[in-house]
Amino acid sequence: MQKAVTAGIRACTSAPTLALALALALSACSKEQPAAPPAPTVGVVTLTKESAELTNELPGRIAALETADVRPQITGVIRRRLFTEGSNVQAGQLLYEIEDSPYRAALAQAKGSLAVANATINSTALQAKRYKDLIAINAVSRQQYDDAAAAAQQARANVAAQQGAVQAAQVNQNFTRIRAPISGRIGRSLFTPGALVSAAQADALAVISRTDTVYVDVTQSAAQIVDLKQAMASGGVSEAEGARIQLILPNGSIYPIEGRLQFADVTVDPSSGSVILRATFPNPNGLLLPGMYVRARLVEGLRQNVVLAPQQGVTRDPRGRATAMVVGKDNKVEVRQIEVDRMVGDKWIVTKGLNIGDRLIVEGLVNLRPGTVVKPGMPQQVTVAAGTQANGGAQ
């Protein structure tokens, strides 16, 4: 009897425990599952048709518009230098004086010889005239008259020769005063007063350069010129207006004045396969110096209706191929393998792989995988061209 009562008590105490366990299990099953993470936000740019100004950076050197060596044309000792090194000089300005005593003496001697020749011509001319009258009455022989006429003619020739000698002596004396052949800025003087100079010496006394306007000679490969001409012939590229050129100085800054292309050389350098292009740049402040190495940014043409992709949206895969991520259908990420031509500012010209209307991802690319659902939005750091919007809806 006691065993039956004990079993009944155990049954009564186990029933509430079982009910509690069942209640706890049902409560655990009724809890909600964790919410899925939100879609990452990415900055996108909707690609449109744009015009691209084709530029090319080429190496070049500055050359003076005019350059002239100041050289002596006679032999002598420099007596004075009459200019300041590094200053501007005008054409015809006196620069050097050479000791002229020998040349003044030579001029005086030539003038004396001319005076003697003039005195001789009078007597020979009169004698020839008298013999002409006498030969008519056979007072002199024909030979005597011919000799007198020849002497008169020789005297006239001697006068002409002496006149030439006087002019030559005068020219040599004028050469003792060396003048500037052109206007421009004169450099350092390589000879000082007291130095002996001659017309046959190798070194110039000084060099004058006209630099108010300068040349910039740049080199471009013949292959690039052929590609550009073929693109223009096919209509893919239109010619740029005025062939504008920007100059990048050795310190990386941009020269504030644009230049103009003057001509391209008519031959190709066989050693380098390049062509020389010459441009002119105003140089009012003298910042551009002859011999300076620069880079010229040449506007070659205008390409119409191209796809321009911001460089932030173009990456490289491990094989070095250009790739881009776009927002596709249902806002899912797609990876495109693309082909690019050249940089235009901060954008790539895309020739294959991207189309007009594609939503290119330019921000939020870190840890992004193909097929990921994203939330497109306007980029924060990438400048969007006028008329280009980030389309947030599904395609």
GIDA-V904574 format. One line per field, one symbol per residue. phi: phi as a letter, one per 20 degrees, with the letter a starting at -180 (. if undefined). psi: psi as a letter, one per 40 degrees, with the letter a starting at -180 (. if undefined). burial: 1 if it has 24 or more other ideal C-beta (glycine too) atoms within 12 Angstrom, else 0. A space follows every 10 residues. Layout:
# GIDA-V904574
phi=???
psi=???
burial=???
This chain:
# GIDA-V904574
phi=.fffffffff ffeeffffff fffffffffe ffffffffff ececcefcfc ddeecbecfb cecffcccee cfdberdfeb ddbdfneecd gnffdccdgd gfefffffff ffffffffff ffffffffff ffffffdmec ffffffffff ffffffffff ffffffffff ffffffdedf fcereeefee cdgofecbfe ffeffacdce cfcceceddc ffffffgfff fffenfcdff fmlfcdddfg enfeffdfdc feadfecdff fdmcceddcd cfcfemfedg nfeccdeeee acdeldeddg ffedccegen efcbdcedfl lefcddeccd ebecmdceee eboccfnfee edcnefmecg nfecdfbffe defefgndce eeffe
psi=dddddddddd dddddddddd ddddddddde iiiiiiiihi hihihhhihi hhhhihhiii ihiidihhhh iieihihhdi hfihheihii hehhdihihe dddddddddd dddddddddd dddddddddd ddddddefdi iddddddddd dddddddddd dddddddddd ddddeehhih diiahiaihe iiheihiide idiidihhhh edhiihhihh iddddddddd dddeedhihi hegihihhid eeihhehiih hdiiieihhd defiihhhii higdefdhih ehhihhhhhd ahhifihhhi ddehihidee ihiihihaif fihihhhihi cihhbfiihh eidiiheigh heifehfhih ehhihiihid ehhhihehih heii.
burial=0000000000 0000000000 0000000000 0000000001 0111111101 0111111111 1111101111 1111010100 1110000010 0000111111 0010011001 0011001001 1001001100 1000000000 0000100110 0100100110 0100110010 0110111111 1101111010 1000001000 0001111111 1011111111 0001100100 1000001001 0011111110 0000100011 1001000000 0001111111 1010000101 0101111111 1110011111 1111100000 0111111100 1111110101 1101001111 0011000111 1111100100 0111111110 0101100101 00000
